Every structure is written in structure tokens, then in C-alpha cells.
Amino acid sequence: MTQKFESAIFAGGCFWCMVQPFDSLPGIEKVRSGYTGGHTINPTYEEVSSHTTGHTEAVKIVYDPKKLTYAELVSIYWEQTDPTDAMGQFQDRGDSYRPVIFVADDTQRQIAEKSRAALAASGRFDKPILTTIEDAKPFYEAEEYHQDFYKKDPTREALEMSQRLAFQQKNWHKN
């Protein structure tokens, strides 16, 4: 029997910070950092950072839908981002850091839209939910030094994560 994997693409600021929350979950085959949504073929980090390619830093998550659903992934995604900030996430500013759920098909779109509507109706945030839901475009893996960055440079990763973690504690993990 062949195992059937599916993929999800999420953008939520620096891709370094988006890998670890998904990487160790049961059913995750791999999480890759990369670029998507732009007009340049196979862009480099330097090109994306110049804000001229139209790309957004994102992660592509390959997962086993028998162990973890797309809806569960979307729910986890929300907790990694500030969905009220359309032009960046935490210390990362600009269009290449915007929060986006890139959907592969109508099923993913329906799940993402329903989840976004539920979050908006929850009253958790006093500002509108600005995360966009867009059709997936080609995903280009980032250079190897960006992959699994949290394992390669945990000290720098912790610095990158500090504002994000404070936001999560305030908005998602209230006691």
C-alpha cells in the first residue's frame, strides 16, 4: 500500500519561525522553507529580500492526512501568527513577510475560509483578521542554509521567536 501525502503552504513572517511548530507533529513527513506567490522563477533569498519578486517567505508542509488533517494544520497555523497584521509578522516587516494561507484546491479553500470566519467571530482579537487566503503558486525551496534553521542556530532562532512567543502567550495561551 502506497502512503498518500498531501501538502499545505503557509506564510507567517520569517520562515525560520514557521518550521519548528509543525516539524515534530505526528504525521508530518517534512517541512521546507521557501518562497511562493511571486513572479520570478526560482528566486534567491537576496532577490526576495529586495521586495521586487512579489514572493512571500513560506513553509511547505508535507503530511499524512490519515494522522493529521488540513483543518488541524490551519488551526496550528493561526497560533503561530498575528492574523491582524497584514504587512509583516512581529519584527519582520514588508510584503515578503505577510501572513497568507496558500490553498491548493477548493477543499483547502473552504476549510481555510471557515476557520478564518470562526476566528473572526470568536472575539479573540479586537482588530479584523487580515490574513489572506490565496491560490497556491509554485513553491521554490529556499537555499539549504535556511532549512531546519531552528536546529542549526537555536540561539538566533530563539531571538527571532521572542516577539512571536510573547504574542502567543498573550493571545493564545492565557491562563
C-alpha positions as CSV (number, residue, x, y, z in Angstrom):
1,M,0.0,0.0,0.0
2,T,1.3,3.4,-1.0
3,Q,1.2,6.2,1.6
4,K,-0.5,9.3,0.2
5,F,0.9,12.6,1.4
6,E,-0.7,16.0,1.0
7,S,0.8,19.4,1.3
8,A,-0.1,22.7,2.9
9,I,1.6,26.1,2.3
10,F,1.6,28.8,5.0
11,A,3.2,32.2,5.2
12,G,3.6,33.8,8.6
13,G,6.6,36.0,8.7
14,C,10.1,34.7,8.7
15,F,10.0,31.1,7.5
16,W,12.6,30.2,10.1
17,C,9.9,30.7,12.8
18,M,7.3,28.7,10.9
19,V,9.1,25.3,10.7
20,Q,9.5,24.1,14.3
21,P,5.8,24.4,15.3
22,F,4.9,21.9,12.6
23,D,8.1,19.8,12.3
24,S,7.6,17.5,15.2
25,L,3.9,16.8,14.9
26,P,2.8,13.2,14.3
27,G,2.0,12.8,10.6
28,I,4.5,15.4,9.3
29,E,6.7,14.0,6.7
30,K,8.7,17.2,6.1
31,V,8.6,21.0,6.4
32,R,10.6,23.0,3.9
33,S,11.2,26.8,3.9
34,G,10.8,28.6,0.6
35,Y,9.2,31.3,-1.5
36,T,5.9,31.5,-3.2
37,G,3.3,33.9,-4.7
38,G,5.7,35.9,-6.8
39,H,6.6,36.4,-10.5
40,T,10.3,35.4,-10.5
41,I,11.2,31.8,-11.3
42,N,13.4,30.2,-8.7
43,P,14.2,33.3,-6.7
44,T,17.0,33.6,-4.3
45,Y,16.8,34.9,-0.7
46,E,18.5,38.1,-1.8
47,E,16.0,38.7,-4.6
48,V,13.0,38.0,-2.3
49,S,14.5,40.3,0.4
50,S,14.7,43.1,-2.2
51,H,10.9,43.1,-2.3
52,T,11.0,43.1,-6.1
53,T,9.9,39.5,-6.9
54,G,6.4,39.5,-5.3
55,H,7.3,36.4,-3.3
56,T,6.4,35.7,0.3
57,E,8.5,33.6,2.7
58,A,6.5,30.4,3.4
59,V,6.7,26.9,4.6
60,K,5.5,23.8,2.6
61,I,4.3,21.1,4.9
62,V,4.1,17.6,3.6
63,Y,1.8,15.5,5.8
64,D,-0.1,12.3,6.2
65,P,-3.9,13.2,6.2
66,K,-4.7,10.0,8.0
67,K,-2.7,11.2,11.0
68,L,-3.2,15.0,10.8
69,T,-5.9,16.9,8.9
70,Y,-5.6,20.1,6.9
71,A,-8.1,21.7,9.4
72,E,-5.8,20.8,12.3
73,L,-2.8,22.3,10.4
74,V,-4.8,25.5,9.8
75,S,-5.7,25.7,13.5
76,I,-2.0,25.3,14.4
77,Y,-1.1,28.0,11.8
78,W,-3.3,30.6,13.4
79,E,-1.5,30.2,16.7
80,Q,1.9,30.9,15.0
81,T,0.9,34.3,13.6
82,D,-0.7,37.7,14.3
83,P,-3.6,37.4,11.9
84,T,-4.4,41.1,12.4
85,D,-1.1,42.3,10.9
86,A,-1.3,42.3,7.1
87,M,2.2,43.6,6.2
88,G,4.6,41.5,8.3
89,Q,4.8,39.5,11.4
90,F,6.4,40.8,14.6
91,Q,9.9,42.1,13.9
92,D,9.7,41.1,10.2
93,R,8.1,43.8,8.1
94,G,7.1,44.0,4.5
95,D,5.2,42.1,1.8
96,S,7.6,39.2,1.8
97,Y,6.6,38.5,5.5
98,R,2.8,38.9,5.1
99,P,0.5,36.2,6.6
100,V,-1.1,34.0,3.9
101,I,-2.7,30.6,3.7
102,F,-1.9,29.4,0.1
103,V,-4.6,26.8,-0.8
104,A,-4.1,24.0,-3.4
105,D,-7.8,23.4,-4.1
106,D,-11.4,24.2,-3.3
107,T,-11.4,21.8,-0.3
108,Q,-8.5,23.6,1.3
109,R,-10.0,27.0,0.5
110,Q,-13.3,26.0,2.2
111,I,-11.5,24.8,5.3
112,A,-9.3,27.9,5.5
113,E,-12.2,30.3,4.9
114,K,-14.4,28.6,7.5
115,S,-11.5,28.6,10.0
116,R,-10.8,32.3,9.4
117,A,-14.5,33.2,9.8
118,A,-14.6,31.3,13.1
119,L,-11.5,33.1,14.3
120,A,-13.0,36.4,13.4
121,A,-16.3,35.6,15.1
122,S,-14.5,34.3,18.3
123,G,-13.8,37.8,19.6
124,R,-10.2,36.7,20.4
125,F,-8.9,39.8,18.7
126,D,-10.2,43.3,18.8
127,K,-9.0,44.0,15.3
128,P,-10.0,42.4,12.0
129,I,-8.4,39.2,10.7
130,L,-6.3,40.3,7.8
131,T,-4.6,37.0,6.8
132,T,-5.4,36.4,3.2
133,I,-6.3,33.1,1.6
134,E,-4.8,32.8,-1.9
135,D,-4.4,30.2,-4.6
136,A,-1.1,28.3,-4.3
137,K,1.5,29.2,-6.8
138,P,4.8,27.5,-7.5
139,F,6.8,26.9,-4.3
140,Y,10.5,27.4,-4.6
141,E,12.6,25.9,-1.8
142,A,14.9,28.3,-0.1
143,E,18.6,27.8,0.0
144,E,19.8,24.9,2.1
145,Y,21.2,27.1,4.9
146,H,17.6,28.2,5.6
147,Q,16.2,24.7,6.0
148,D,15.7,23.5,9.6
149,F,17.3,26.7,10.8
150,Y,16.0,26.2,14.4
151,K,18.2,23.1,14.6
152,K,21.3,24.8,13.0
153,D,21.3,28.0,15.1
154,P,19.0,27.6,18.1
155,T,20.3,30.8,19.8
156,R,19.4,33.0,16.8
157,E,16.1,31.2,16.3
158,A,15.2,32.0,19.9
159,L,15.9,35.6,19.3
160,E,13.7,35.6,16.2
161,M,11.0,33.8,18.1
162,S,10.9,36.1,21.2
163,Q,8.2,38.6,20.0
164,R,6.2,35.8,18.5
165,L,6.3,33.8,21.7
166,A,5.2,36.8,23.8
167,F,2.3,37.4,21.4
168,Q,1.3,33.7,21.6
169,Q,1.4,33.8,25.4
170,K,-0.8,36.9,25.5
171,N,-3.3,35.9,22.8
172,W,-3.4,32.1,22.7
173,H,-2.2,30.7,25.9
174,K,-3.9,32.8,28.5
175,N,-4.4,31.2,31.9
